[in-house]
């Protein structure tokens, strides 16, 4: 656990944690998507053609919503990867700036 006073507002970004979260979200999105077939779960027999048609439509909607939820989880994984990349780039830029300030002869 990072102490509350570690950062300016009590938050500290840990790059490895962002990357680990992105990897976990990506893996879990695939796992979640594999739980139900793309066209929905198996459709029960309602005993009547009209009931079966309504059940099939509902099951297909469940399948579509399931795929959408898996896509949102995967999107969150991509956003976490993007945040990791941005923080890493910023950290590298700040390190470079600090090195240049401490050694003015190295400034490009």
C-alpha angles and dihedrals in degrees: 000000000000115000116249092242094053095098136031092267098023094272129109123185113223109200096205090053092053091050092046091050091049091051092047093048090050093050093045092049089057092045092049093047091052092056095079129029115251093252092051135262123315112295118237121227111250094190094242131074094231092048091047090051091051092046091049091051091050092048091050090051090052088053092050093048090048091053090048092052091049089050091052091052090050090048090054088052090054091049091052090050090050091050089050091052093048094048091046091050092048092048091050091049092049091048090051091049092049090050091050092048092050091046108032091181089069094060110121 
